[in-house]
Amino acid sequence: MKTWIQKQTKKQLFIYFLIVASFIGSIIFVNYNHAFYDQPIAKVTGATETDRTETVDQHQNQDITVTQQITATVKNGSYKGETIDITNEYSGSHAYDHAFQPGDEVFVTIDDSTFTGTIENVKRDKYLILVAWLFIIVLLAVGKKQGLLSVISLAVNAVILSFALDIYLQNSDISLLIICGISIVLFTVISLLMVNGMNEKTYTAIIATLLGTLSSLLIAYLALFVTGEQGLRYEEMSFLSRNPQTVFMAGLLIGSLGAVMDVAITMSSSIFELYEKNNQINLKTLKASGIDIGKDIMGTMTNILFFAYVSGSIPMLLLYFKNASPLGFTLSMNLSIELARALAGGIGIVLTIPIAIYTSIFFIQRKRART
């Protein structure tokens, strides 16, 4: 341990200390931050099962309803320190309800007249922070400096997205596509510059990402215009007070960005790495190598996009199938939009490969001309 410390620079030791201090500080904060919430929070001190009922519906699906009698201590607000009684019912599926154990913390509504509580939600911040830190630590362990920059760029992009959506909600006359388009430019430039620095490889990835994402959007627009949007079901967006087509296109734009950016930086890094290994390599050979690399990653990246979109629909698919809905109706109701997004994103991935290849070759030719 002493030898390891001696090998580290003061800057590295400071960064390690800052990470450890941030980890400890955040864990302490989320466990004692009840005063920062307006809604009352109660900590479960006792939970007893008082009733259990088994039911069978018309499709012969069995379910269980369990009633718990809970005692909990209020952690904030005017009733801080008081003990309240809560009756909690949960089903066997736990889809919209939970079974609680001593130590769990929940948001509650307190009835002043009876001094009983109703559980509204679960306080999950202490679990979320652990998962977030696990992600950060793994990223730092594998990527080191690049991992740290990736975490920072991710945080910056999250802030930008939140700010962009706030602008749209407060100014509904501004097109959501314009807001998302500006956000995508910022996401791409900030992420790639922070992680890879200012060089030809990064410039290539930025150009390929923006052109690939724009191409997928334009092709999706063209396809929807030609087909009259037949087959797309916007029922899942029926609760929105905004144009569902615009929201769909904005989601397509944001959703395809990650995969397109991944392909763009992979292609540009590979081609520039080949050139740096042999700066006398023939451009025709370089192009052929780039195409071979693109073929290898094309299928996997398209599959990633497909599974990412479709996975969110699995609960609804199960719900429809359990209620004996026809296969065609179930798939069209739940997968039409996700499949359209996956196909459009897949087109963006495929188009990004030649864009990245020719952009890389352009920068390599410029570099050779200067030398």
Secondary structure as UniProt FT lines:
FT   HELIX           2..7
FT   HELIX           10..31
FT   HELIX           34..36
FT   STRAND          41..56
FT   TURN            58..59
FT   STRAND          62..74
FT   TURN            78..81
FT   STRAND          83..91
FT   TURN            102..103
FT   STRAND          105..111
FT   TURN            112..115
FT   STRAND          116..122
FT   HELIX           125..143
FT   HELIX           145..170
FT   TURN            172..173
FT   HELIX           176..196
FT   HELIX           200..227
FT   TURN            228..231
FT   HELIX           235..237
FT   TURN            238..239
FT   HELIX           244..277
FT   TURN            279..280
FT   HELIX           283..311
FT   TURN            312..313
FT   HELIX           314..322
FT   TURN            323..324
FT   HELIX           327..370
//
